[in-house]
Amino acid sequence: MRLPEDFTFSQSMLQDFTDCPRRFELRYLLDARWPAQETAQALLYEAGQQKGQEFHHLAHQHALGVPADVLTETIADDDLKIWWTRYLTWQAANLPAERFPELTLTVPLADSLLMAKYDVVAKLADGSFLIVDWKTGRPQKRLRLADRMQTLVYPVVLARGGDWLNDGQPIAPERIRLAYWFAETGETVDFELTAEKLRKDEARLTSLLQSIAASTEFAKTENERHCCFCPYRSLCERGELPGNLDELDEEDGPDGLSLDLDEIEEISF
């Protein structure tokens, strides 16, 4: 199946293809709708998604200049209040006043288009750039995050398409840092970029994009753990019952499964 000429890849799409090519085909090429629960605790899962969206919306409004005390008064949920307090403390110490929230950049790569949608990008006083991704799901280990497509895509796209944030000059790789901030702890996991890492990450992404573009068949994943929380599992005859959130292993590495509420959909305001 040929990709549409204007097909634009995102980190979520690439993660889906990496986890299961068939899921990528069903979701993005065939636009298949399959009415299956992703988890047995549907209400808990939906509540987590809703709370995460509310937090992202608060952070977005704050970055646009709405006073923190005004936003604080709108919060009714106890967990969200705790997250918000941690956010206010962290951002005051780590982010400048000038921020670019909900920033979307698209760059050409391997005869394709690659898009990144950032929660916030900030230019620091020393001229470096900090990408921050707010995470309201359970905290993840550095090893797992290092192999996620988001960790590759976000710095690469900023390095190749962020010159307009830098007075028209390309941003040197060494001046780019990605930080995942976890609302449950108020801590971050940071990844720095170098010229050598940028070269390797671009090569990996180029190979992946070329592989997808050349694909005529999209096989099901061999790792059936990826099927546990996939809405297409019954369509693929990989089971009918949804996965149990309580059975997730917090120590899962890159080859394991850990449901990331922040990557289910790319939130837009």
PLY file of the C-alpha trace (Angstrom):
ply
format ascii 1.0
element vertex 269
property float x
property float y
property float z
element edge 268
property int vertex1
property int vertex2
end_header
0.00 0.00 0.00
1.48 3.33 -1.06
1.49 6.17 1.43
-0.34 9.36 0.41
2.06 11.99 -0.93
1.25 14.38 1.93
1.44 11.69 4.62
3.08 13.18 7.72
4.67 10.94 10.33
4.52 11.66 14.05
6.29 9.99 16.93
3.05 8.18 17.85
2.79 6.70 14.36
6.40 5.55 14.40
5.93 4.04 17.86
2.90 2.12 16.64
4.84 0.78 13.65
7.75 -0.19 15.89
5.44 -1.96 18.32
3.27 -3.57 15.62
3.27 -2.83 11.87
-0.27 -4.21 11.58
-1.53 -1.73 14.17
0.09 1.10 12.18
-1.66 -0.09 9.01
-5.05 -0.45 10.67
-4.91 2.87 12.50
-3.27 5.22 10.02
-3.59 3.70 6.56
-6.95 1.93 6.73
-8.46 4.22 9.38
-10.04 1.13 10.91
-12.47 1.66 13.78
-12.80 -1.28 16.13
-15.05 -1.02 19.19
-12.87 -2.73 21.78
-11.85 -1.60 25.25
-8.14 -0.96 25.66
-8.19 -1.89 29.33
-10.45 -3.75 31.75
-10.56 -0.69 34.05
-12.22 1.50 31.44
-13.47 4.14 33.88
-10.11 4.39 35.65
-8.35 4.62 32.29
-10.70 7.31 31.00
-10.38 9.25 34.26
-6.59 9.17 33.90
-6.81 10.43 30.34
-9.20 13.21 31.31
-7.03 14.31 34.22
-3.97 14.33 31.98
-5.74 16.48 29.41
-6.82 18.92 32.13
-3.24 19.24 33.36
-1.91 19.86 29.85
-4.57 22.51 29.36
-3.60 24.25 32.61
0.10 24.24 31.66
-0.76 25.58 28.22
-2.84 28.43 29.61
-0.11 29.27 32.11
2.50 29.41 29.34
0.23 31.80 27.44
0.23 34.19 30.39
-2.81 33.31 32.49
-1.83 33.95 36.14
-1.12 30.84 38.18
-3.43 31.85 41.04
-6.33 32.27 38.63
-5.76 28.79 37.23
-5.31 27.28 40.69
-8.80 28.40 41.67
-10.30 26.35 38.84
-8.85 23.03 40.07
-11.24 20.78 41.99
-9.51 17.40 41.75
-7.11 16.63 44.62
-4.56 14.77 42.48
-4.57 17.57 39.93
-3.94 20.10 42.69
-0.86 18.16 43.78
0.40 17.90 40.19
-0.18 21.62 39.69
1.74 22.55 42.82
4.68 20.43 41.70
4.52 21.97 38.24
4.56 25.53 39.58
7.59 24.76 41.74
9.54 23.05 38.95
8.80 25.52 36.16
9.67 28.51 38.33
13.16 27.10 38.85
13.75 25.66 35.38
11.87 27.58 32.70
12.23 31.19 31.53
9.20 33.40 31.14
9.35 33.21 27.33
8.08 29.83 26.22
6.64 28.33 23.06
3.73 26.12 24.14
1.97 23.58 21.92
4.57 24.16 19.23
4.34 22.06 16.07
7.29 21.66 13.69
7.45 19.59 10.49
10.65 18.76 8.63
11.49 16.66 5.54
13.38 13.43 6.17
13.97 10.45 3.88
11.51 11.75 1.24
8.86 11.94 3.95
7.53 14.53 6.36
8.22 14.17 10.09
6.22 16.17 12.60
6.74 16.88 16.29
4.19 18.52 18.56
5.85 19.81 21.71
4.18 20.59 25.03
6.66 23.45 25.42
10.02 24.58 24.02
11.97 27.20 25.95
15.07 29.18 25.00
17.26 29.48 28.07
19.50 32.39 29.04
22.63 30.61 27.78
21.11 30.21 24.31
20.30 26.52 24.70
16.88 25.03 24.08
14.88 22.88 26.47
12.08 20.63 25.23
9.69 19.67 28.02
7.10 16.93 27.79
4.59 16.79 30.63
3.89 13.20 31.69
0.88 12.46 33.87
1.03 8.68 33.52
3.14 6.50 35.79
6.85 7.44 35.87
9.07 5.51 33.45
12.64 4.32 33.71
15.32 6.05 31.67
16.12 2.85 29.75
12.59 2.55 28.43
12.30 6.24 27.58
15.61 6.18 25.72
14.20 3.78 23.14
10.88 5.53 22.62
10.31 7.19 19.26
9.46 10.44 21.02
12.98 10.62 22.44
14.42 10.32 18.93
11.93 12.45 17.03
11.62 15.53 19.24
15.30 16.61 19.32
15.88 15.71 15.65
12.95 17.81 14.45
14.00 20.77 16.59
17.58 20.54 15.33
16.39 20.50 11.71
13.43 22.84 11.90
13.89 25.17 14.85
16.08 27.83 13.25
13.27 30.39 13.35
13.42 30.17 17.15
17.14 30.92 16.98
17.25 34.14 14.96
17.29 32.19 11.71
20.34 30.15 12.66
20.39 26.33 12.93
20.37 25.10 16.53
23.55 23.24 17.39
22.77 19.71 18.65
24.71 20.32 21.85
22.29 23.12 22.70
19.22 20.87 22.70
17.93 18.98 25.74
14.75 16.96 26.18
13.18 16.63 29.62
10.29 14.35 30.55
8.60 15.83 33.62
6.51 13.44 35.72
3.56 14.89 37.59
3.47 12.03 40.12
6.94 12.89 41.44
7.82 16.33 40.10
11.08 14.87 38.76
12.52 14.79 35.26
14.40 12.36 33.08
16.71 14.32 30.77
18.29 13.49 27.43
21.01 15.62 25.87
21.81 15.75 22.18
25.23 15.71 20.52
26.28 15.90 16.88
27.11 12.19 16.90
23.80 11.24 18.52
21.91 13.42 16.05
23.64 11.63 13.18
22.77 8.19 14.59
19.19 9.16 15.42
18.63 10.63 11.95
20.04 7.47 10.39
17.72 5.30 12.48
14.68 7.42 11.66
15.61 7.52 7.97
15.87 3.73 7.88
12.51 3.39 9.64
10.73 5.84 7.33
12.16 4.15 4.25
11.10 0.77 5.57
7.53 1.94 6.10
7.37 3.59 2.67
8.60 0.39 1.00
6.25 -1.91 2.92
3.61 -3.80 1.01
2.60 -6.01 3.92
2.28 -5.09 7.59
2.81 -8.07 9.84
1.41 -8.54 13.32
3.87 -8.11 16.13
5.61 -11.20 17.46
5.52 -9.74 20.96
1.94 -10.43 21.97
2.31 -8.35 25.12
1.79 -5.37 22.81
-1.65 -6.79 22.02
-2.95 -6.65 25.61
-4.02 -3.00 25.40
-4.54 -2.78 21.64
-8.13 -2.13 20.46
-7.51 -4.36 17.41
-6.59 -7.50 19.38
-9.87 -9.33 18.62
-9.70 -8.29 14.96
-6.23 -9.84 14.83
-7.39 -12.89 16.82
-5.02 -12.06 19.64
-7.61 -12.32 22.41
-10.86 -10.61 23.24
-10.47 -9.55 26.88
-8.82 -6.16 27.52
-5.60 -5.86 29.51
-5.56 -5.27 33.25
-3.83 -2.08 34.39
-2.85 -3.76 37.65
-0.77 -6.30 35.73
1.55 -3.73 34.16
5.16 -4.12 35.23
6.60 -0.78 36.35
10.07 -2.12 35.59
9.29 -2.91 31.95
12.12 -1.95 29.64
12.00 -0.94 25.96
10.99 -4.44 24.86
8.15 -4.66 27.34
4.78 -3.01 27.56
3.81 -0.09 29.74
0.67 1.84 28.89
1.52 5.50 28.45
-1.56 7.64 28.94
0.30 10.63 27.51
0.87 8.95 24.14
-2.61 7.59 23.47
-3.44 10.74 21.52
-1.47 13.87 20.76
-3.45 16.47 22.66
-4.33 19.70 20.89
-5.75 22.93 22.28
0 1
1 2
2 3
3 4
4 5
5 6
6 7
7 8
8 9
9 10
10 11
11 12
12 13
13 14
14 15
15 16
16 17
17 18
18 19
19 20
20 21
21 22
22 23
23 24
24 25
25 26
26 27
27 28
28 29
29 30
30 31
31 32
32 33
33 34
34 35
35 36
36 37
37 38
38 39
39 40
40 41
41 42
42 43
43 44
44 45
45 46
46 47
47 48
48 49
49 50
50 51
51 52
52 53
53 54
54 55
55 56
56 57
57 58
58 59
59 60
60 61
61 62
62 63
63 64
64 65
65 66
66 67
67 68
68 69
69 70
70 71
71 72
72 73
73 74
74 75
75 76
76 77
77 78
78 79
79 80
80 81
81 82
82 83
83 84
84 85
85 86
86 87
87 88
88 89
89 90
90 91
91 92
92 93
93 94
94 95
95 96
96 97
97 98
98 99
99 100
100 101
101 102
102 103
103 104
104 105
105 106
106 107
107 108
108 109
109 110
110 111
111 112
112 113
113 114
114 115
115 116
116 117
117 118
118 119
119 120
120 121
121 122
122 123
123 124
124 125
125 126
126 127
127 128
128 129
129 130
130 131
131 132
132 133
133 134
134 135
135 136
136 137
137 138
138 139
139 140
140 141
141 142
142 143
143 144
144 145
145 146
146 147
147 148
148 149
149 150
150 151
151 152
152 153
153 154
154 155
155 156
156 157
157 158
158 159
159 160
160 161
161 162
162 163
163 164
164 165
165 166
166 167
167 168
168 169
169 170
170 171
171 172
172 173
173 174
174 175
175 176
176 177
177 178
178 179
179 180
180 181
181 182
182 183
183 184
184 185
185 186
186 187
187 188
188 189
189 190
190 191
191 192
192 193
193 194
194 195
195 196
196 197
197 198
198 199
199 200
200 201
201 202
202 203
203 204
204 205
205 206
206 207
207 208
208 209
209 210
210 211
211 212
212 213
213 214
214 215
215 216
216 217
217 218
218 219
219 220
220 221
221 222
222 223
223 224
224 225
225 226
226 227
227 228
228 229
229 230
230 231
231 232
232 233
233 234
234 235
235 236
236 237
237 238
238 239
239 240
240 241
241 242
242 243
243 244
244 245
245 246
246 247
247 248
248 249
249 250
250 251
251 252
252 253
253 254
254 255
255 256
256 257
257 258
258 259
259 260
260 261
261 262
262 263
263 264
264 265
265 266
266 267
267 268
